[in-house]
Amino acid sequence: MESPAALQAPLLPILKKAEKPEPPQDEPVLKFETIGIWSIMYQVQNRQWSIPGQKILDESRKLWEASPAVFRFLQECYGVAPTLMTAYLAANLWRSAQVSLCTTIRDF
Protein backbone atom coordinates (compact mmCIF):
# COMPACT_ATOMS: atom_id res chain seq x y z
CA MET A 1 0.00 0.00 0.00
CA GLU A 2 1.32 3.44 -0.87
CA SER A 3 1.86 6.13 1.70
CA PRO A 4 -0.81 8.87 2.02
CA ALA A 5 1.69 11.48 0.77
CA ALA A 6 2.20 9.52 -2.46
CA LEU A 7 -1.56 9.39 -3.03
CA GLN A 8 -1.83 13.19 -2.78
CA ALA A 9 0.67 13.80 -5.60
CA PRO A 10 -0.93 14.78 -8.94
CA LEU A 11 -0.94 12.02 -11.54
CA LEU A 12 -0.79 14.24 -14.58
CA PRO A 13 1.55 17.18 -15.04
CA ILE A 14 -0.07 20.54 -14.33
CA LEU A 15 0.42 23.09 -17.10
CA LYS A 16 1.38 26.60 -16.19
CA LYS A 17 -0.98 29.30 -17.43
CA ALA A 18 1.56 30.52 -19.98
CA GLU A 19 2.04 27.04 -21.45
CA LYS A 20 -0.33 26.04 -24.20
CA PRO A 21 -0.43 22.46 -25.39
CA GLU A 22 -0.03 22.09 -29.14
CA PRO A 23 -3.02 20.69 -31.00
CA PRO A 24 -2.65 17.11 -32.22
CA GLN A 25 -1.33 16.79 -35.76
CA ASP A 26 -4.51 15.30 -37.22
CA GLU A 27 -6.98 17.82 -35.77
CA PRO A 28 -8.05 20.91 -37.72
CA VAL A 29 -6.56 24.27 -36.83
CA LEU A 30 -8.21 27.70 -37.03
CA LYS A 31 -6.42 30.20 -39.23
CA PHE A 32 -7.12 33.94 -39.01
CA GLU A 33 -6.72 36.48 -41.78
CA THR A 34 -7.55 40.18 -41.78
CA ILE A 35 -8.61 41.83 -45.03
CA GLY A 36 -9.45 45.50 -44.58
CA ILE A 37 -11.99 45.72 -41.77
CA TRP A 38 -12.94 42.06 -42.05
CA SER A 39 -11.46 39.34 -39.88
CA ILE A 40 -11.78 36.00 -41.59
CA MET A 41 -11.42 32.77 -39.69
CA TYR A 42 -11.28 29.43 -41.46
CA GLN A 43 -10.47 25.88 -40.59
CA VAL A 44 -7.38 24.24 -42.04
CA GLN A 45 -6.82 20.52 -41.86
CA ASN A 46 -3.25 19.49 -41.06
CA ARG A 47 -2.17 17.23 -43.86
CA GLN A 48 1.40 16.46 -43.03
CA TRP A 49 3.12 13.34 -44.23
CA SER A 50 3.87 10.94 -41.45
CA ILE A 51 5.66 7.68 -40.97
CA PRO A 52 3.35 4.67 -41.40
CA GLY A 53 2.32 3.47 -37.97
CA GLN A 54 3.21 6.77 -36.30
CA LYS A 55 -0.31 7.19 -34.90
CA ILE A 56 -0.19 3.71 -33.36
CA LEU A 57 3.16 4.54 -31.75
CA ASP A 58 1.80 7.84 -30.41
CA GLU A 59 -1.29 6.17 -28.95
CA SER A 60 0.77 3.41 -27.35
CA ARG A 61 3.06 6.08 -25.84
CA LYS A 62 -0.01 7.81 -24.37
CA LEU A 63 -1.22 4.51 -22.90
CA TRP A 64 2.23 3.86 -21.44
CA GLU A 65 2.27 7.33 -19.86
CA ALA A 66 -1.21 6.78 -18.37
CA SER A 67 -0.38 3.35 -16.96
CA PRO A 68 0.78 4.66 -13.53
CA ALA A 69 -2.60 6.34 -13.04
CA VAL A 70 -4.47 3.17 -14.02
CA PHE A 71 -2.29 1.04 -11.76
CA ARG A 72 -2.81 3.43 -8.86
CA PHE A 73 -6.58 3.42 -9.47
CA LEU A 74 -6.64 -0.38 -9.38
CA GLN A 75 -4.56 -0.38 -6.19
CA GLU A 76 -6.99 2.03 -4.53
CA CYS A 77 -10.01 -0.03 -5.62
CA TYR A 78 -8.39 -3.17 -4.26
CA GLY A 79 -7.51 -1.36 -1.03
CA VAL A 80 -11.14 -0.29 -0.52
CA ALA A 81 -12.86 -3.59 -1.36
CA PRO A 82 -10.50 -6.48 -2.16
CA THR A 83 -13.22 -9.15 -2.08
CA LEU A 84 -15.55 -7.28 -4.42
CA MET A 85 -12.76 -6.44 -6.85
CA THR A 86 -11.56 -10.05 -6.94
CA ALA A 87 -15.14 -11.28 -7.51
CA TYR A 88 -15.66 -8.69 -10.26
CA LEU A 89 -12.44 -9.66 -12.07
CA ALA A 90 -13.23 -13.39 -11.73
CA ALA A 91 -16.79 -12.89 -13.06
CA ASN A 92 -15.57 -10.86 -16.05
CA LEU A 93 -12.86 -13.41 -16.82
CA TRP A 94 -15.41 -16.23 -16.62
CA ARG A 95 -17.88 -14.35 -18.85
CA SER A 96 -15.26 -13.54 -21.50
CA ALA A 97 -13.99 -17.13 -21.49
CA GLN A 98 -17.54 -18.42 -21.75
CA VAL A 99 -18.36 -16.16 -24.69
CA SER A 100 -15.19 -17.08 -26.53
CA LEU A 101 -15.65 -20.83 -25.88
CA CYS A 102 -19.31 -20.75 -26.97
CA THR A 103 -18.40 -18.87 -30.13
CA THR A 104 -15.58 -21.32 -30.90
CA ILE A 105 -17.77 -24.38 -30.30
CA ARG A 106 -20.64 -22.94 -32.35
CA ASP A 107 -18.29 -22.22 -35.28
CA PHE A 108 -17.23 -25.89 -35.55
N, CA, C and O atoms as a MOPAC input file, in Angstrom:
PM7 MOZYME 1SCF
protein

 N      0.84000 1    -1.18000 1     0.00000 1
 C      0.00000 1     0.00000 1     0.00000 1
 C      0.88300 1     1.24000 1     0.00000 1
 O      1.88400 1     1.29100 1     0.71500 1
 N      0.52600 1     2.21600 1    -0.77800 1
 C      1.32000 1     3.43700 1    -0.86600 1
 C      1.04800 1     4.33900 1     0.32400 1
 O      0.00200 1     4.26200 1     0.96900 1
 N      2.02200 1     5.19500 1     0.59500 1
 C      1.85800 1     6.13100 1     1.69900 1
 C      0.84000 1     7.20700 1     1.31200 1
 O      0.64600 1     7.47200 1     0.12600 1
 N      0.18500 1     7.83400 1     2.30600 1
 C     -0.81200 1     8.87000 1     2.01500 1
 C     -0.21500 1    10.05600 1     1.25800 1
 O     -0.91300 1    10.69200 1     0.46800 1
 N      1.05800 1    10.36400 1     1.48300 1
 C      1.69200 1    11.47600 1     0.76900 1
 C      1.81500 1    11.16600 1    -0.71800 1
 O      1.67600 1    12.05700 1    -1.55600 1
 N      2.07800 1     9.89700 1    -1.04500 1
 C      2.19900 1     9.51700 1    -2.45800 1
 C      0.85200 1     9.58600 1    -3.16000 1
 O      0.78900 1     9.85200 1    -4.36000 1
 N     -0.23400 1     9.34700 1    -2.41300 1
 C     -1.56300 1     9.39400 1    -3.02600 1
 C     -2.02400 1    10.82300 1    -3.29200 1
 O     -2.90600 1    11.04000 1    -4.12200 1
 N     -1.44200 1    11.79500 1    -2.60100 1
 C     -1.83500 1    13.18600 1    -2.78300 1
 C     -1.13100 1    13.82800 1    -3.97800 1
 O     -1.55700 1    14.88900 1    -4.43500 1
 N     -0.07900 1    13.22100 1    -4.48800 1
 C      0.67200 1    13.80000 1    -5.60400 1
 C     -0.17400 1    13.74800 1    -6.86700 1
 O     -0.86700 1    12.75600 1    -7.09500 1
 N     -0.13700 1    14.80200 1    -7.70500 1
 C     -0.92800 1    14.78000 1    -8.94300 1
 C     -0.39800 1    13.72100 1    -9.89800 1
 O      0.80900 1    13.50400 1   -10.00000 1
 N     -1.32100 1    13.06700 1   -10.59400 1
 C     -0.93900 1    12.01800 1   -11.53700 1
 C     -0.48700 1    12.58400 1   -12.87200 1
 O      0.42200 1    12.04900 1   -13.50700 1
 N     -1.11300 1    13.64900 1   -13.28600 1
 C     -0.79100 1    14.24100 1   -14.57700 1
 C     -0.07800 1    15.56400 1   -14.35200 1
 O     -0.36900 1    16.26700 1   -13.38400 1
 N      0.84800 1    15.91200 1   -15.22900 1
 C      1.55400 1    17.18100 1   -15.03800 1
 C      0.59400 1    18.36500 1   -15.16800 1
 O     -0.28600 1    18.37500 1   -16.02900 1
 N      0.77500 1    19.34900 1   -14.31000 1
 C     -0.07100 1    20.53800 1   -14.32700 1
 C      0.60800 1    21.58600 1   -15.20300 1
 O      1.77000 1    21.93000 1   -14.98900 1
 N     -0.13000 1    22.08800 1   -16.19200 1
 C      0.42300 1    23.09100 1   -17.10100 1
 C      0.36300 1    24.45900 1   -16.45400 1
 O     -0.61500 1    24.81000 1   -15.79400 1
 N      1.40400 1    25.21400 1   -16.65000 1
 C      1.37700 1    26.59800 1   -16.19400 1
 C      0.46000 1    27.38200 1   -17.11600 1
 O      0.20000 1    26.96300 1   -18.24400 1
 N     -0.03100 1    28.52200 1   -16.63800 1
 C     -0.98200 1    29.29700 1   -17.43400 1
 C     -0.37200 1    29.76500 1   -18.74800 1
 O     -1.08100 1    29.88900 1   -19.74700 1
 N      0.91700 1    30.02400 1   -18.76200 1
 C      1.56100 1    30.52000 1   -19.97900 1
 C      1.74900 1    29.40400 1   -21.00400 1
 O      1.81800 1    29.66700 1   -22.20500 1
 N      1.83200 1    28.16200 1   -20.53500 1
 C      2.04300 1    27.04200 1   -21.44800 1
 C      0.73900 1    26.69600 1   -22.15000 1
 O     -0.32600 1    26.65900 1   -21.53300 1
 N      0.84000 1    26.44800 1   -23.42200 1
 C     -0.32900 1    26.04200 1   -24.19900 1
 C      0.01200 1    24.74900 1   -24.90800 1
 O      0.97700 1    24.70800 1   -25.67200 1
 N     -0.74700 1    23.69500 1   -24.68000 1
 C     -0.43100 1    22.46400 1   -25.39400 1
 C     -0.69700 1    22.62700 1   -26.88900 1
 O     -1.64900 1    23.29300 1   -27.29600 1
 N      0.15400 1    22.01000 1   -27.69000 1
 C     -0.03200 1    22.09100 1   -29.13900 1
 C     -1.16200 1    21.16200 1   -29.54500 1
 O     -1.33200 1    20.09300 1   -28.95900 1
 N     -1.94500 1    21.57100 1   -30.55700 1
 C     -3.02400 1    20.68600 1   -31.00400 1
 C     -2.43700 1    19.44000 1   -31.66200 1
 O     -1.36500 1    19.50500 1   -32.26400 1
 N     -3.12600 1    18.31200 1   -31.55300 1
 C     -2.64900 1    17.10600 1   -32.22300 1
 C     -2.51800 1    17.33400 1   -33.72300 1
 O     -3.20100 1    18.18500 1   -34.29300 1
 N     -1.64500 1    16.57300 1   -34.35000 1
 C     -1.33500 1    16.78500 1   -35.75900 1
 C     -2.52100 1    16.53800 1   -36.67900 1
 O     -2.61600 1    17.16200 1   -37.73600 1
 N     -3.42600 1    15.64100 1   -36.30300 1
 C     -4.50800 1    15.30200 1   -37.22400 1
 C     -5.78000 1    16.12200 1   -37.00100 1
 O     -6.75100 1    15.94700 1   -37.73700 1
 N     -5.79800 1    17.00500 1   -36.01200 1
 C     -6.98000 1    17.82200 1   -35.76800 1
 C     -6.90800 1    19.12000 1   -36.56400 1
 O     -5.81600 1    19.63000 1   -36.81300 1
 N     -8.05900 1    19.66300 1   -36.96900 1
 C     -8.05200 1    20.91100 1   -37.71500 1
 C     -7.60000 1    22.08400 1   -36.85000 1
 O     -7.74700 1    22.07700 1   -35.62800 1
 N     -7.05200 1    23.07800 1   -37.51500 1
 C     -6.55500 1    24.27300 1   -36.83100 1
 C     -7.29200 1    25.48000 1   -37.40500 1
 O     -7.59800 1    25.51500 1   -38.59700 1
 N     -7.57600 1    26.46700 1   -36.55900 1
 C     -8.21200 1    27.69600 1   -37.03400 1
 C     -7.13600 1    28.66900 1   -37.51000 1
 O     -6.13600 1    28.89200 1   -36.82700 1
 N     -7.35500 1    29.23300 1   -38.67200 1
 C     -6.42500 1    30.20300 1   -39.23000 1
 C     -7.15300 1    31.53400 1   -39.37500 1
 O     -8.28700 1    31.57500 1   -39.85400 1
 N     -6.51100 1    32.61100 1   -38.96500 1
 C     -7.11500 1    33.93800 1   -39.00800 1
 C     -6.43300 1    34.78400 1   -40.07400 1
 O     -5.22000 1    34.71400 1   -40.27100 1
 N     -7.24100 1    35.58100 1   -40.75000 1
 C     -6.72200 1    36.47600 1   -41.78300 1
 C     -7.54200 1    37.76500 1   -41.74000 1
 O     -8.77000 1    37.72800 1   -41.65400 1
 N     -6.86200 1    38.88900 1   -41.79800 1
 C     -7.55100 1    40.18100 1   -41.78000 1
 C     -7.42200 1    40.82600 1   -43.15200 1
 O     -6.32000 1    41.02700 1   -43.66200 1
 N     -8.57300 1    41.14800 1   -43.73800 1
 C     -8.61200 1    41.83500 1   -45.02700 1
 C     -9.43700 1    43.09700 1   -44.82400 1
 O    -10.65800 1    43.04100 1   -44.67600 1
 N     -8.75300 1    44.23700 1   -44.82100 1
 C     -9.45100 1    45.50000 1   -44.57500 1
 C    -10.02800 1    45.51300 1   -43.17300 1
 O     -9.30400 1    45.35000 1   -42.19000 1
 N    -11.34100 1    45.70900 1   -43.08600 1
 C    -11.98600 1    45.72400 1   -41.77200 1
 C    -12.52300 1    44.35100 1   -41.38100 1
 O    -13.05400 1    44.17300 1   -40.28500 1
 N    -12.38300 1    43.38500 1   -42.28500 1
 C    -12.94000 1    42.06000 1   -42.05300 1
 C    -11.88800 1    41.12900 1   -41.44700 1
 O    -10.73700 1    41.09500 1   -41.88400 1
 N    -12.30000 1    40.39700 1   -40.45800 1
 C    -11.46100 1    39.33700 1   -39.88300 1
 C    -12.06300 1    38.00900 1   -40.31100 1
 O    -13.19400 1    37.67500 1   -39.96000 1
 N    -11.29700 1    37.27600 1   -41.06100 1
 C    -11.78400 1    36.00400 1   -41.59100 1
 C    -11.11000 1    34.87000 1   -40.82800 1
 O     -9.89400 1    34.85600 1   -40.64000 1
 N    -11.92200 1    33.93500 1   -40.40100 1
 C    -11.42200 1    32.76800 1   -39.69100 1
 C    -11.85700 1    31.54700 1   -40.48000 1
 O    -13.03200 1    31.41300 1   -40.82300 1
 N    -10.91400 1    30.65400 1   -40.77200 1
 C    -11.28200 1    29.42600 1   -41.46400 1
 C    -10.48700 1    28.26400 1   -40.90900 1
 O     -9.42500 1    28.42200 1   -40.30700 1
 N    -11.04300 1    27.09900 1   -41.13500 1
 C    -10.47300 1    25.88300 1   -40.58600 1
 C     -9.55000 1    25.24200 1   -41.61600 1
 O     -9.91000 1    25.08500 1   -42.78200 1
 N     -8.36400 1    24.87800 1   -41.16600 1
 C     -7.38200 1    24.24300 1   -42.03800 1
 C     -7.06100 1    22.87300 1   -41.46200 1
 O     -6.74900 1    22.74200 1   -40.27800 1
 N     -7.14000 1    21.87300 1   -42.29500 1
 C     -6.82000 1    20.51700 1   -41.86300 1
 C     -5.32600 1    20.30200 1   -42.02400 1
 O     -4.76600 1    20.57600 1   -43.08500 1
 N     -4.67800 1    19.81100 1   -40.97200 1
 C     -3.25500 1    19.49100 1   -41.05900 1
 C     -3.09000 1    18.24500 1   -41.90700 1
 O     -3.59900 1    17.17900 1   -41.56300 1
 N     -2.40800 1    18.37500 1   -42.96900 1
 C     -2.17100 1    17.23100 1   -43.85900 1
 C     -0.67000 1    17.05400 1   -44.03200 1
 O     -0.12500 1    17.25900 1   -45.11600 1
 N     -0.03100 1    16.68000 1   -42.96900 1
 C      1.40000 1    16.46100 1   -43.03500 1
 C      1.66300 1    14.98000 1   -43.26800 1
 O      0.92500 1    14.11400 1   -42.79600 1
 N      2.72700 1    14.71500 1   -44.00300 1
 C      3.11500 1    13.33500 1   -44.22600 1
 C      3.66500 1    12.78700 1   -42.92600 1
 O      4.36200 1    13.48200 1   -42.18700 1
 N      3.35100 1    11.55600 1   -42.66300 1
 C      3.87200 1    10.94000 1   -41.45200 1
 C      4.36700 1     9.53600 1   -41.75700 1
 O      4.06100 1     8.95100 1   -42.79700 1
 N      5.12000 1     9.03300 1   -40.84200 1
 C      5.65700 1     7.68100 1   -40.97400 1
 C      4.49500 1     6.69900 1   -40.77900 1
 O      3.67800 1     6.88700 1   -39.87700 1
 N      4.41100 1     5.65900 1   -41.60900 1
 C      3.35000 1     4.67200 1   -41.39700 1
 C      3.45000 1     4.06300 1   -40.00300 1
 O      4.52900 1     3.65400 1   -39.57300 1
 N      2.34500 1     4.00700 1   -39.31400 1
 C      2.31800 1     3.46600 1   -37.96900 1
 C      2.63300 1     4.48900 1   -36.88700 1
 O      2.67100 1     4.14700 1   -35.70500 1
 N      2.86000 1     5.74200 1   -37.27900 1
 C      3.20600 1     6.77200 1   -36.29700 1
 C      2.07400 1     6.99600 1   -35.30100 1
 O      2.31700 1     7.19200 1   -34.11000 1
 N      0.83800 1     6.96600 1   -35.79000 1
 C     -0.30800 1     7.19400 1   -34.90300 1
 C     -0.41300 1     6.07300 1   -33.86400 1
 O     -0.72600 1     6.32700 1   -32.70100 1
 N     -0.15100 1     4.84100 1   -34.28800 1
 C     -0.18500 1     3.70900 1   -33.36300 1
 C      0.89100 1     3.87700 1   -32.29500 1
 O      0.64700 1     3.62200 1   -31.11500 1
 N      2.07700 1     4.30600 1   -32.71000 1
 C      3.15600 1     4.53700 1   -31.74700 1
 C      2.80500 1     5.65600 1   -30.77500 1
 O      3.08100 1     5.55400 1   -29.57900 1
 N      2.19400 1     6.72700 1   -31.28800 1
 C      1.79900 1     7.83500 1   -30.41400 1
 C      0.74200 1     7.40400 1   -29.39600 1
 O      0.82000 1     7.76100 1   -28.22100 1
 N     -0.23600 1     6.64000 1   -29.85300 1
 C     -1.28900 1     6.17300 1   -28.94600 1
 C     -0.73600 1     5.20600 1   -27.90500 1
 O     -1.13700 1     5.24700 1   -26.74200 1
 N      0.18600 1     4.33600 1   -28.32000 1
 C      0.77300 1     3.40700 1   -27.35400 1
 C      1.63100 1     4.16400 1   -26.34200 1
 O      1.70600 1     3.76500 1   -25.18000 1
 N      2.27900 1     5.25100 1   -26.76600 1
 C      3.05600 1     6.07500 1   -25.83700 1
 C      2.12500 1     6.72900 1   -24.82100 1
 O      2.44600 1     6.79800 1   -23.63400 1
 N      0.96900 1     7.20900 1   -25.28800 1
 C     -0.00600 1     7.81200 1   -24.36800 1
 C     -0.50400 1     6.78800 1   -23.35100 1
 O     -0.63600 1     7.10100 1   -22.16800 1
 N     -0.78100 1     5.56700 1   -23.80800 1
 C     -1.22000 1     4.51100 1   -22.89600 1
 C     -0.13700 1     4.19100 1   -21.87300 1
 O     -0.42500 1     3.99500 1   -20.69200 1
 N      1.11200 1     4.13900 1   -22.33400 1
 C      2.23100 1     3.86100 1   -21.43600 1
 C      2.36400 1     4.96700 1   -20.38900 1
 O      2.63400 1     4.68500 1   -19.22200 1
 N      2.17900 1     6.21600 1   -20.79700 1
 C      2.27300 1     7.33500 1   -19.85900 1
 C      1.11400 1     7.33400 1   -18.86200 1
 O      1.27200 1     7.80400 1   -17.73500 1
 N     -0.04100 1     6.81400 1   -19.25900 1
 C     -1.20800 1     6.78000 1   -18.36900 1
 C     -1.21800 1     5.55000 1   -17.47300 1
 O     -2.02100 1     5.47800 1   -16.54200 1
 N     -0.35700 1     4.59400 1   -17.72900 1
 C     -0.38200 1     3.35100 1   -16.95900 1
 C     -0.16000 1     3.54600 1   -15.45700 1
 O     -0.77900 1     2.81700 1   -14.68200 1
 N      0.68000 1     4.47900 1   -14.98900 1
 C      0.77800 1     4.66000 1   -13.53100 1
 C     -0.55400 1     5.08200 1   -12.89600 1
 O     -0.87700 1     4.65000 1   -11.79000 1
 N     -1.30800 1     5.90700 1   -13.57900 1
 C     -2.60400 1     6.33700 1   -13.04200 1
 C     -3.57500 1     5.16100 1   -12.98000 1
 O     -4.31500 1     5.01700 1   -12.00600 1
 N     -3.57700 1     4.33400 1   -13.99700 1
 C     -4.47100 1     3.17000 1   -14.01900 1
 C     -4.07200 1     2.19100 1   -12.91700 1
 O     -4.92500 1     1.66300 1   -12.20400 1
 N     -2.76800 1     1.95500 1   -12.78700 1
 C     -2.28700 1     1.04100 1   -11.75600 1
 C     -2.63900 1     1.55700 1   -10.36300 1
 O     -3.05000 1     0.79100 1    -9.49200 1
 N     -2.47400 1     2.84900 1   -10.16600 1
 C     -2.80900 1     3.43500 1    -8.86300 1
 C     -4.31200 1     3.33300 1    -8.58400 1
 O     -4.72000 1     3.05800 1    -7.45600 1
 N     -5.13000 1     3.55500 1    -9.61700 1
 C     -6.58400 1     3.42400 1    -9.47100 1
 C     -6.95500 1     2.00200 1    -9.06000 1
 O     -7.77400 1     1.80200 1    -8.16400 1
 N     -6.34700 1     1.01900 1    -9.72100 1
 C     -6.63700 1    -0.37500 1    -9.38300 1
 C     -6.18100 1    -0.70800 1    -7.96700 1
 O     -6.85900 1    -1.44600 1    -7.25300 1
 N     -5.03800 1    -0.16900 1    -7.56000 1
 C     -4.56400 1    -0.38200 1    -6.19000 1
 C     -5.54600 1     0.20100 1    -5.17500 1
 O     -5.84300 1    -0.43300 1    -4.16200 1
 N     -6.04500 1     1.39600 1    -5.44300 1
 C     -6.98900 1     2.02500 1    -4.52700 1
 C     -8.30200 1     1.25300 1    -4.46800 1
 O     -8.87800 1     1.09400 1    -3.39100 1
 N     -8.77800 1     0.77400 1    -5.61000 1
 C    -10.01400 1    -0.02700 1    -5.62500 1
 C     -9.81500 1    -1.30300 1    -4.82000 1
 O    -10.68600 1    -1.70000 1    -4.04600 1
 N     -8.66700 1    -1.94300 1    -5.00700 1
 C     -8.38600 1    -3.17300 1    -4.25700 1
 C     -8.24600 1    -2.87500 1    -2.76900 1
 O     -8.66300 1    -3.67800 1    -1.93400 1
 N     -7.66500 1    -1.73300 1    -2.43500 1
 C     -7.51500 1    -1.36100 1    -1.03200 1
 C     -8.85000 1    -1.10800 1    -0.36200 1
 O     -8.99700 1    -1.38300 1     0.82900 1
 N     -9.83000 1    -0.59100 1    -1.09200 1
 C    -11.14400 1    -0.29300 1    -0.52200 1
 C    -11.97600 1    -1.56400 1    -0.37000 1
 O    -12.57900 1    -1.78800 1     0.67900 1
 N    -12.01200 1    -2.38900 1    -1.40200 1
 C    -12.86200 1    -3.58600 1    -1.36400 1
 C    -12.17800 1    -4.73700 1    -2.11000 1
 O    -12.51500 1    -5.01100 1    -3.26200 1
 N    -11.22700 1    -5.40900 1    -1.46600 1
 C    -10.49600 1    -6.47600 1    -2.16100 1
 C    -11.38400 1    -7.64900 1    -2.57600 1
 O    -11.18300 1    -8.22100 1    -3.64800 1
 N    -12.35800 1    -8.01200 1    -1.74600 1
 C    -13.22300 1    -9.14800 1    -2.07700 1
 C    -14.09700 1    -8.83400 1    -3.28200 1
 O    -14.23100 1    -9.65600 1    -4.18700 1
 N    -14.68900 1    -7.64800 1    -3.29300 1
 C    -15.55000 1    -7.28100 1    -4.42000 1
 C    -14.75800 1    -7.15600 1    -5.71500 1
 O    -15.23300 1    -7.56200 1    -6.77500 1
 N    -13.55100 1    -6.59400 1    -5.63400 1
 C    -12.76400 1    -6.44300 1    -6.85400 1
 C    -12.32700 1    -7.80300 1    -7.39500 1
 O    -12.33900 1    -8.02500 1    -8.60600 1
 N    -11.94600 1    -8.70300 1    -6.50600 1
 C    -11.56300 1   -10.05100 1    -6.93900 1
 C    -12.76000 1   -10.76700 1    -7.56300 1
 O    -12.61500 1   -11.42300 1    -8.59500 1
 N    -13.93300 1   -10.65200 1    -6.95500 1
 C    -15.13500 1   -11.28400 1    -7.51000 1
 C    -15.49100 1   -10.68100 1    -8.86700 1
 O    -15.87800 1   -11.40100 1    -9.78700 1
 N    -15.36000 1    -9.36600 1    -8.98900 1
 C    -15.66300 1    -8.69000 1   -10.25700 1
 C    -14.72000 1    -9.16600 1   -11.36800 1
 O    -15.16400 1    -9.49000 1   -12.46900 1
 N    -13.42000 1    -9.20600 1   -11.07000 1
 C    -12.44100 1    -9.65800 1   -12.07400 1
 C    -12.66800 1   -11.11800 1   -12.44800 1
 O    -12.57000 1   -11.47800 1   -13.62100 1
 N    -12.97500 1   -11.97100 1   -11.45200 1
 C    -13.22900 1   -13.38700 1   -11.73400 1
 C    -14.48800 1   -13.55600 1   -12.58900 1
 O    -14.50300 1   -14.37200 1   -13.51100 1
 N    -15.54300 1   -12.79200 1   -12.28900 1
 C    -16.78900 1   -12.89100 1   -13.06300 1
 C    -16.57400 1   -12.42900 1   -14.50200 1
 O    -17.07400 1   -13.05500 1   -15.43600 1
 N    -15.83300 1   -11.33800 1   -14.68300 1
 C    -15.57100 1   -10.86200 1   -16.04600 1
 C    -14.68400 1   -11.82800 1   -16.82400 1
 O    -14.88600 1   -12.03300 1   -18.02100 1
 N    -13.71000 1   -12.41700 1   -16.15300 1
 C    -12.85500 1   -13.40700 1   -16.81800 1
 C    -13.67500 1   -14.62300 1   -17.21700 1
 O    -13.51400 1   -15.14600 1   -18.32000 1
 N    -14.56000 1   -15.08000 1   -16.32100 1
 C    -15.40900 1   -16.22700 1   -16.62400 1
 C    -16.34200 1   -15.91700 1   -17.79400 1
 O    -16.51200 1   -16.74200 1   -18.69300 1
 N    -16.95000 1   -14.71800 1   -17.78100 1
 C    -17.87600 1   -14.35100 1   -18.85200 1
 C    -17.16400 1   -14.26200 1   -20.19900 1
 O    -17.69000 1   -14.73400 1   -21.20700 1
 N    -15.97500 1   -13.66400 1   -20.22500 1
 C    -15.26400 1   -13.54100 1   -21.50100 1
 C    -14.80300 1   -14.90800 1   -21.99900 1
 O    -14.83100 1   -15.16900 1   -23.20100 1
 N    -14.38000 1   -15.78000 1   -21.08900 1
 C    -13.99200 1   -17.13100 1   -21.49400 1
 C    -15.20200 1   -17.90000 1   -22.00100 1
 O    -15.10700 1   -18.64200 1   -22.97900 1
 N    -16.33100 1   -17.72400 1   -21.34100 1
 C    -17.54500 1   -18.42300 1   -21.74500 1
 C    -17.99200 1   -17.97400 1   -23.13100 1
 O    -18.36600 1   -18.80200 1   -23.96200 1
 N    -17.95500 1   -16.67400 1   -23.38200 1
 C    -18.35900 1   -16.15600 1   -24.68800 1
 C    -17.42400 1   -16.67100 1   -25.77500 1
 O    -17.87600 1   -17.08700 1   -26.84300 1
 N    -16.12100 1   -16.64500 1   -25.50400 1
 C    -15.18700 1   -17.08400 1   -26.53500 1
 C    -15.29100 1   -18.58700 1   -26.76300 1
 O    -15.18200 1   -19.04000 1   -27.90300 1
 N    -15.49900 1   -19.37200 1   -25.70700 1
 C    -15.65200 1   -20.82600 1   -25.88300 1
 C    -16.93900 1   -21.15900 1   -26.62200 1
 O    -16.93700 1   -22.02400 1   -27.49900 1
 N    -18.03900 1   -20.49100 1   -26.28700 1
 C    -19.30900 1   -20.74800 1   -26.96500 1
 C    -19.21700 1   -20.38300 1   -28.43800 1
 O    -19.74700 1   -21.09800 1   -29.28900 1
 N    -18.56000 1   -19.29400 1   -28.74100 1
 C    -18.39700 1   -18.87500 1   -30.12900 1
 C    -17.53300 1   -19.88200 1   -30.88600 1
 O    -17.83200 1   -20.22200 1   -32.03100 1
 N    -16.47400 1   -20.35300 1   -30.25400 1
 C    -15.58500 1   -21.32000 1   -30.90100 1
 C    -16.30400 1   -22.63900 1   -31.14700 1
 O    -16.18000 1   -23.22400 1   -32.22300 1
 N    -17.04500 1   -23.10500 1   -30.16700 1
 C    -17.76900 1   -24.38500 1   -30.30300 1
 C    -18.86200 1   -24.25700 1   -31.36500 1
 O    -19.06000 1   -25.17900 1   -32.15700 1
 N    -19.56600 1   -23.13800 1   -31.39100 1
 C    -20.64200 1   -22.94000 1   -32.35100 1
 C    -20.08900 1   -22.86500 1   -33.78300 1
 O    -20.76000 1   -23.27800 1   -34.72900 1
 N    -18.86400 1   -22.33800 1   -33.94100 1
 C    -18.29000 1   -22.22000 1   -35.28300 1
 C    -17.89000 1   -23.55800 1   -35.87400 1
 O    -17.80400 1   -23.69000 1   -37.09400 1
 N    -17.64100 1   -24.56600 1   -35.02200 1
 C    -17.23200 1   -25.88600 1   -35.54900 1
 C    -18.38400 1   -26.67300 1   -35.99600 1
 O    -18.21800 1   -27.80000 1   -36.46300 1

